[in-house]
């Protein structure tokens, strides 16, 4: 069965847009979130698997939140 990773792509777009809107580099976000710059880069490239604790740390650092919604 093929896997669909549109969610990771959507998340990547939102995260990158927020970072740019804040005028931050990937390195600056990494420092604020206490994650590696590589993690920030891979997330913005749509990596389909990431650690939840690192993801929430990065989102928190940029004033974002993760939300689960029921599919329509």
ZAZA-352867 format. One record per atom (N, C-alpha, C, O): residue in three letters; atom name; x, y, z. Coordinates in pm, whole numbers, padded with zeros to 5 digits. Atoms other than C-alpha are relative to their C-alpha. Layout:
N
res: ALA; atom: CA; u: X; v: Y; w: Z
...
END
This chain:
72
res: UNK; atom: N; u: 00084; v: -00118; w: 00000
res: UNK; atom: CA; u: 00000; v: 00000; w: 00000
res: UNK; atom: C; u: 00089; v: 00125; w: 00000
res: UNK; atom: O; u: 00181; v: 00136; w: 00082
res: UNK; atom: N; u: -00079; v: -00123; w: 00009
res: UNK; atom: CA; u: 00142; v: 00339; w: -00098
res: UNK; atom: C; u: -00036; v: 00094; w: 00114
res: UNK; atom: O; u: -00151; v: 00101; w: 00158
res: UNK; atom: N; u: 00023; v: -00096; w: -00106
res: UNK; atom: CA; u: 00184; v: 00601; w: 00170
res: UNK; atom: C; u: -00009; v: 00139; w: -00059
res: UNK; atom: O; u: 00063; v: 00173; w: -00153
res: UNK; atom: N; u: 00019; v: -00138; w: 00045
res: UNK; atom: CA; u: 00067; v: 00957; w: 00122
res: UNK; atom: C; u: 00057; v: 00092; w: 00106
res: UNK; atom: O; u: 00018; v: 00084; w: 00222
res: UNK; atom: N; u: -00066; v: -00088; w: -00096
res: UNK; atom: CA; u: 00280; v: 01225; w: 00285
res: UNK; atom: C; u: -00035; v: 00146; w: -00023
res: UNK; atom: O; u: 00048; v: 00233; w: 00003
res: UNK; atom: N; u: 00038; v: -00139; w: 00022
res: UNK; atom: CA; u: 00087; v: 01539; w: 00193
res: UNK; atom: C; u: 00006; v: 00079; w: 00130
res: UNK; atom: O; u: 00038; v: 00198; w: 00128
res: UNK; atom: N; u: -00005; v: -00069; w: -00129
res: UNK; atom: CA; u: 00070; v: 01622; w: 00564
res: UNK; atom: C; u: 00137; v: 00055; w: 00030
res: UNK; atom: O; u: 00149; v: 00168; w: 00077
res: UNK; atom: N; u: -00136; v: -00048; w: -00027
res: UNK; atom: CA; u: 00447; v: 01648; w: 00594
res: UNK; atom: C; u: 00036; v: 00114; w: -00095
res: UNK; atom: O; u: 00107; v: 00207; w: -00056
res: UNK; atom: N; u: -00025; v: -00108; w: 00096
res: UNK; atom: CA; u: 00460; v: 01863; w: 00281
res: UNK; atom: C; u: -00073; v: 00126; w: 00043
res: UNK; atom: O; u: -00016; v: 00235; w: 00038
res: UNK; atom: N; u: 00077; v: -00115; w: -00047
res: UNK; atom: CA; u: 00184; v: 02091; w: 00413
res: UNK; atom: C; u: 00067; v: 00063; w: 00121
res: UNK; atom: O; u: 00078; v: 00186; w: 00130
res: UNK; atom: N; u: -00067; v: -00049; w: -00120
res: UNK; atom: CA; u: 00362; v: 02120; w: 00746
res: UNK; atom: C; u: 00129; v: 00073; w: -00038
res: UNK; atom: O; u: 00159; v: 00178; w: 00018
res: UNK; atom: N; u: -00124; v: -00063; w: 00044
res: UNK; atom: CA; u: 00689; v: 02201; w: 00572
res: UNK; atom: C; u: -00024; v: 00140; w: -00054
res: UNK; atom: O; u: 00051; v: 00232; w: -00024
res: UNK; atom: N; u: 00032; v: -00130; w: 00059
res: UNK; atom: CA; u: 00529; v: 02486; w: 00380
res: UNK; atom: C; u: -00036; v: 00101; w: 00109
res: UNK; atom: O; u: 00009; v: 00216; w: 00105
res: UNK; atom: N; u: 00042; v: -00088; w: -00109
res: UNK; atom: CA; u: 00370; v: 02634; w: 00693
res: UNK; atom: C; u: 00120; v: 00041; w: 00086
res: UNK; atom: O; u: 00137; v: 00159; w: 00119
res: UNK; atom: N; u: -00116; v: -00027; w: -00085
res: UNK; atom: CA; u: 00688; v: 02605; w: 00901
res: UNK; atom: C; u: 00098; v: 00094; w: -00069
res: UNK; atom: O; u: 00147; v: 00189; w: -00008
res: UNK; atom: N; u: -00095; v: -00085; w: 00072
res: UNK; atom: CA; u: 00909; v: 02758; w: 00634
res: UNK; atom: C; u: -00056; v: 00142; w: -00017
res: UNK; atom: O; u: 00017; v: 00239; w: -00001
res: UNK; atom: N; u: 00062; v: -00132; w: 00016
res: UNK; atom: CA; u: 00663; v: 03043; w: 00570
res: UNK; atom: C; u: 00004; v: 00079; w: 00130
res: UNK; atom: O; u: 00031; v: 00199; w: 00129
res: UNK; atom: N; u: -00002; v: -00067; w: -00130
res: UNK; atom: CA; u: 00643; v: 03122; w: 00942
res: UNK; atom: C; u: 00142; v: 00046; w: 00034
res: UNK; atom: O; u: 00162; v: 00158; w: 00080
res: UNK; atom: N; u: -00138; v: -00037; w: -00028
res: UNK; atom: CA; u: 01021; v: 03119; w: 00980
res: UNK; atom: C; u: 00040; v: 00123; w: -00079
res: UNK; atom: O; u: 00101; v: 00216; w: -00026
res: UNK; atom: N; u: -00035; v: -00114; w: 00086
res: UNK; atom: CA; u: 01061; v: 03357; w: 00688
res: UNK; atom: C; u: -00074; v: 00126; w: 00043
res: UNK; atom: O; u: -00018; v: 00236; w: 00041
res: UNK; atom: N; u: 00078; v: -00115; w: -00046
res: UNK; atom: CA; u: 00781; v: 03582; w: 00817
res: UNK; atom: C; u: 00062; v: 00061; w: 00126
res: UNK; atom: O; u: 00055; v: 00183; w: 00147
res: UNK; atom: N; u: -00067; v: -00048; w: -00121
res: UNK; atom: CA; u: 00969; v: 03608; w: 01147
res: UNK; atom: C; u: 00139; v: 00055; w: -00029
res: UNK; atom: O; u: 00202; v: 00114; w: 00059
res: UNK; atom: N; u: -00132; v: -00050; w: 00039
res: UNK; atom: CA; u: 01288; v: 03693; w: 00957
res: UNK; atom: C; u: 00114; v: -00080; w: 00064
res: UNK; atom: O; u: 00220; v: -00025; w: 00091
res: UNK; atom: N; u: -00100; v: 00086; w: -00064
res: UNK; atom: CA; u: 01478; v: 03399; w: 01108
res: UNK; atom: C; u: 00064; v: -00095; w: -00100
res: UNK; atom: O; u: 00002; v: -00136; w: -00198
res: UNK; atom: N; u: -00067; v: 00103; w: 00080
res: UNK; atom: CA; u: 01734; v: 03169; w: 00955
res: UNK; atom: C; u: -00031; v: -00136; w: 00063
res: UNK; atom: O; u: -00083; v: -00144; w: 00174
res: UNK; atom: N; u: 00018; v: 00134; w: -00054
res: UNK; atom: CA; u: 01717; v: 02793; w: 00999
res: UNK; atom: C; u: 00086; v: -00020; w: 00124
res: UNK; atom: O; u: 00043; v: -00086; w: 00219
res: UNK; atom: N; u: -00091; v: 00013; w: -00115
res: UNK; atom: CA; u: 02013; v: 02814; w: 01237
res: UNK; atom: C; u: -00059; v: 00072; w: 00121
res: UNK; atom: O; u: -00052; v: 00020; w: 00233
res: UNK; atom: N; u: 00059; v: -00075; w: -00111
res: UNK; atom: CA; u: 01839; v: 03078; w: 01449
res: UNK; atom: C; u: -00119; v: -00075; w: 00061
res: UNK; atom: O; u: -00134; v: -00080; w: 00183
res: UNK; atom: N; u: 00113; v: 00079; w: -00051
res: UNK; atom: CA; u: 01523; v: 02867; w: 01475
res: UNK; atom: C; u: 00051; v: -00121; w: 00077
res: UNK; atom: O; u: -00002; v: -00154; w: 00183
res: UNK; atom: N; u: -00057; v: 00116; w: -00068
res: UNK; atom: CA; u: 01732; v: 02565; w: 01567
res: UNK; atom: C; u: 00050; v: 00038; w: 00139
res: UNK; atom: O; u: 00029; v: -00036; w: 00235
res: UNK; atom: N; u: -00051; v: -00045; w: -00129
res: UNK; atom: CA; u: 01899; v: 02761; w: 01846
res: UNK; atom: C; u: -00115; v: 00031; w: 00096
res: UNK; atom: O; u: -00109; v: -00006; w: 00213
res: UNK; atom: N; u: 00116; v: -00033; w: -00084
res: UNK; atom: CA; u: 01565; v: 02893; w: 01977
res: UNK; atom: C; u: -00073; v: -00124; w: 00049
res: UNK; atom: O; u: -00122; v: -00128; w: 00162
res: UNK; atom: N; u: 00075; v: 00122; w: -00033
res: UNK; atom: CA; u: 01410; v: 02545; w: 01973
res: UNK; atom: C; u: 00087; v: -00107; w: 00065
res: UNK; atom: O; u: 00035; v: -00210; w: 00107
res: UNK; atom: N; u: -00095; v: 00097; w: -00052
res: UNK; atom: CA; u: 01721; v: 02364; w: 02098
res: UNK; atom: C; u: -00006; v: -00132; w: -00079
res: UNK; atom: O; u: -00008; v: -00241; w: -00022
res: UNK; atom: N; u: -00008; v: 00115; w: 00092
res: UNK; atom: CA; u: 01721; v: 02132; w: 01796
res: UNK; atom: C; u: 00114; v: 00030; w: -00097
res: UNK; atom: O; u: 00168; v: 00140; w: -00097
res: UNK; atom: N; u: -00109; v: -00022; w: 00097
res: UNK; atom: CA; u: 01980; v: 02087; w: 01522
res: UNK; atom: C; u: -00051; v: 00077; w: -00122
res: UNK; atom: O; u: -00169; v: 00072; w: -00156
res: UNK; atom: N; u: 00034; v: -00068; w: 00125
res: UNK; atom: CA; u: 01987; v: 02302; w: 01211
res: UNK; atom: C; u: -00041; v: -00103; w: -00105
res: UNK; atom: O; u: -00126; v: -00075; w: -00189
res: UNK; atom: N; u: 00037; v: 00106; w: 00094
res: UNK; atom: CA; u: 01969; v: 01975; w: 01019
res: UNK; atom: C; u: -00147; v: -00040; w: 00018
res: UNK; atom: O; u: -00217; v: -00062; w: -00081
res: UNK; atom: N; u: 00140; v: 00033; w: -00024
res: UNK; atom: CA; u: 01636; v: 01895; w: 01186
res: UNK; atom: C; u: -00091; v: 00104; w: -00064
res: UNK; atom: O; u: -00188; v: 00069; w: -00130
res: UNK; atom: N; u: 00080; v: -00108; w: 00057
res: UNK; atom: CA; u: 01497; v: 02234; w: 01084
res: UNK; atom: C; u: -00003; v: -00011; w: -00152
res: UNK; atom: O; u: -00108; v: 00000; w: -00214
res: UNK; atom: N; u: -00010; v: 00013; w: 00145
res: UNK; atom: CA; u: 01620; v: 02187; w: 00727
res: UNK; atom: C; u: -00084; v: -00117; w: -00051
res: UNK; atom: O; u: -00159; v: -00104; w: -00147
res: UNK; atom: N; u: 00073; v: 00120; w: 00045
res: UNK; atom: CA; u: 01477; v: 01835; w: 00696
res: UNK; atom: C; u: -00150; v: 00018; w: 00016
res: UNK; atom: O; u: -00228; v: -00027; w: -00068
res: UNK; atom: N; u: 00143; v: -00026; w: -00019
res: UNK; atom: CA; u: 01142; v: 01943; w: 00840
res: UNK; atom: C; u: -00053; v: 00088; w: -00113
res: UNK; atom: O; u: -00160; v: 00063; w: -00168
res: UNK; atom: N; u: 00042; v: -00092; w: 00107
res: UNK; atom: CA; u: 01122; v: 02227; w: 00587
res: UNK; atom: C; u: 00005; v: -00066; w: -00137
res: UNK; atom: O; u: -00059; v: -00019; w: -00231
res: UNK; atom: N; u: -00005; v: 00074; w: 00126
res: UNK; atom: CA; u: 01206; v: 01980; w: 00310
res: UNK; atom: C; u: -00109; v: -00106; w: -00008
res: UNK; atom: O; u: -00119; v: -00178; w: -00108
res: UNK; atom: N; u: 00111; v: 00093; w: 00002
res: UNK; atom: CA; u: 00904; v: 01769; w: 00406
res: UNK; atom: C; u: 00033; v: -00141; w: 00043
res: UNK; atom: O; u: -00034; v: -00236; w: 00003
res: UNK; atom: N; u: -00035; v: 00133; w: -00048
res: UNK; atom: CA; u: 01076; v: 01479; w: 00579
res: UNK; atom: C; u: -00124; v: -00064; w: 00064
res: UNK; atom: O; u: -00186; v: -00004; w: 00151
res: UNK; atom: N; u: 00126; v: 00061; w: -00044
res: UNK; atom: CA; u: 00789; v: 01233; w: 00644
res: UNK; atom: C; u: 00002; v: -00053; w: 00143
res: UNK; atom: O; u: -00104; v: -00080; w: 00199
res: UNK; atom: N; u: -00006; v: 00048; w: -00137
res: UNK; atom: CA; u: 00915; v: 01115; w: 00985
res: UNK; atom: C; u: 00090; v: 00093; w: 00081
res: UNK; atom: O; u: 00204; v: 00119; w: 00044
res: UNK; atom: N; u: -00077; v: -00086; w: -00091
res: UNK; atom: CA; u: 01029; v: 01342; w: 01268
res: UNK; atom: C; u: -00037; v: -00036; w: 00144
res: UNK; atom: O; u: -00143; v: -00094; w: 00168
res: UNK; atom: N; u: 00031; v: 00020; w: -00141
res: UNK; atom: CA; u: 01047; v: 01321; w: 01646
res: UNK; atom: C; u: -00099; v: 00106; w: 00046
res: UNK; atom: O; u: -00081; v: 00225; w: 00021
res: UNK; atom: N; u: 00106; v: -00090; w: -00044
res: UNK; atom: CA; u: 00738; v: 01472; w: 01802
res: UNK; atom: C; u: 00053; v: 00105; w: 00097
res: UNK; atom: O; u: 00011; v: 00221; w: 00089
res: UNK; atom: N; u: -00050; v: -00098; w: -00096
res: UNK; atom: CA; u: 00930; v: 01639; w: 02086
res: UNK; atom: C; u: 00080; v: 00110; w: -00069
res: UNK; atom: O; u: 00071; v: 00227; w: -00029
res: UNK; atom: N; u: -00075; v: -00102; w: 00074
res: UNK; atom: CA; u: 01161; v: 01816; w: 01841
res: UNK; atom: C; u: -00094; v: 00087; w: -00083
res: UNK; atom: O; u: -00076; v: 00208; w: -00093
res: UNK; atom: N; u: 00098; v: -00075; w: 00080
res: UNK; atom: CA; u: 00870; v: 01914; w: 01618
res: UNK; atom: C; u: -00072; v: 00103; w: 00087
res: UNK; atom: O; u: -00082; v: 00220; w: 00049
res: UNK; atom: N; u: 00073; v: -00094; w: -00085
res: UNK; atom: CA; u: 00675; v: 02069; w: 01905
res: UNK; atom: C; u: 00092; v: 00110; w: 00053
res: UNK; atom: O; u: 00048; v: 00224; w: 00071
res: UNK; atom: N; u: -00095; v: -00103; w: -00044
res: UNK; atom: CA; u: 00988; v: 02250; w: 02028
res: UNK; atom: C; u: 00018; v: 00106; w: -00108
res: UNK; atom: O; u: 00020; v: 00225; w: -00079
res: UNK; atom: N; u: -00017; v: -00096; w: 00110
res: UNK; atom: CA; u: 01038; v: 02408; w: 01687
res: UNK; atom: C; u: -00126; v: 00082; w: -00020
res: UNK; atom: O; u: -00119; v: 00204; w: -00036
res: UNK; atom: N; u: 00125; v: -00074; w: 00016
res: UNK; atom: CA; u: 00672; v: 02498; w: 01652
res: UNK; atom: C; u: -00019; v: 00102; w: 00112
res: UNK; atom: O; u: -00058; v: 00216; w: 00086
res: UNK; atom: N; u: 00011; v: -00092; w: -00114
res: UNK; atom: CA; u: 00669; v: 02651; w: 02002
res: UNK; atom: C; u: 00090; v: 00121; w: -00017
res: UNK; atom: O; u: 00049; v: 00234; w: 00011
res: UNK; atom: N; u: -00096; v: -00109; w: 00018
res: UNK; atom: CA; u: 00975; v: 02859; w: 01921
res: UNK; atom: C; u: -00048; v: 00104; w: -00101
res: UNK; atom: O; u: -00008; v: 00220; w: -00095
res: UNK; atom: N; u: 00050; v: -00093; w: 00103
res: UNK; atom: CA; u: 00791; v: 03012; w: 01625
res: UNK; atom: C; u: -00145; v: 00041; w: 00023
res: UNK; atom: O; u: -00206; v: 00104; w: -00063
res: UNK; atom: N; u: 00137; v: -00041; w: -00031
res: UNK; atom: CA; u: 00455; v: 03059; w: 01797
res: UNK; atom: C; u: -00105; v: -00079; w: -00073
res: UNK; atom: O; u: -00216; v: -00031; w: -00094
res: UNK; atom: N; u: 00095; v: 00087; w: 00069
res: UNK; atom: CA; u: 00288; v: 02770; w: 01616
res: UNK; atom: C; u: -00041; v: -00114; w: 00091
res: UNK; atom: O; u: 00025; v: -00141; w: 00191
res: UNK; atom: N; u: 00046; v: 00115; w: -00075
res: UNK; atom: CA; u: 00091; v: 02475; w: 01748
res: UNK; atom: C; u: -00038; v: -00113; w: -00095
res: UNK; atom: O; u: -00074; v: -00089; w: -00211
res: UNK; atom: N; u: 00037; v: 00118; w: 00080
res: UNK; atom: CA; u: 00024; v: 02124; w: 01621
res: UNK; atom: C; u: -00141; v: -00040; w: 00039
res: UNK; atom: O; u: -00174; v: -00047; w: 00158
res: UNK; atom: N; u: 00140; v: 00032; w: -00026
res: UNK; atom: CA; u: -00340; v: 02027; w: 01588
res: UNK; atom: C; u: -00042; v: -00118; w: -00087
res: UNK; atom: O; u: -00010; v: -00124; w: -00205
res: UNK; atom: N; u: 00055; v: 00113; w: 00074
res: UNK; atom: CA; u: -00509; v: 01703; w: 01487
res: UNK; atom: C; u: -00148; v: 00028; w: -00027
res: UNK; atom: O; u: -00221; v: 00072; w: 00062
res: UNK; atom: N; u: 00139; v: -00022; w: 00039
res: UNK; atom: CA; u: -00838; v: 01726; w: 01300
res: UNK; atom: C; u: -00056; v: -00125; w: -00062
res: UNK; atom: O; u: 00015; v: -00202; w: -00126
res: UNK; atom: N; u: 00070; v: 00110; w: 00062
res: UNK; atom: CA; u: -01093; v: 01472; w: 01195
res: UNK; atom: C; u: -00009; v: 00024; w: -00151
res: UNK; atom: O; u: -00050; v: 00131; w: -00196
res: UNK; atom: N; u: 00009; v: -00014; w: 00147
res: UNK; atom: CA; u: -01072; v: 01409; w: 00819
res: UNK; atom: C; u: -00145; v: 00008; w: -00042
res: UNK; atom: O; u: -00234; v: -00052; w: 00019
res: UNK; atom: N; u: 00135; v: -00017; w: 00054
res: UNK; atom: CA; u: -01374; v: 01511; w: 00620
res: UNK; atom: C; u: -00031; v: -00103; w: -00104
res: UNK; atom: O; u: -00141; v: -00103; w: -00160
END
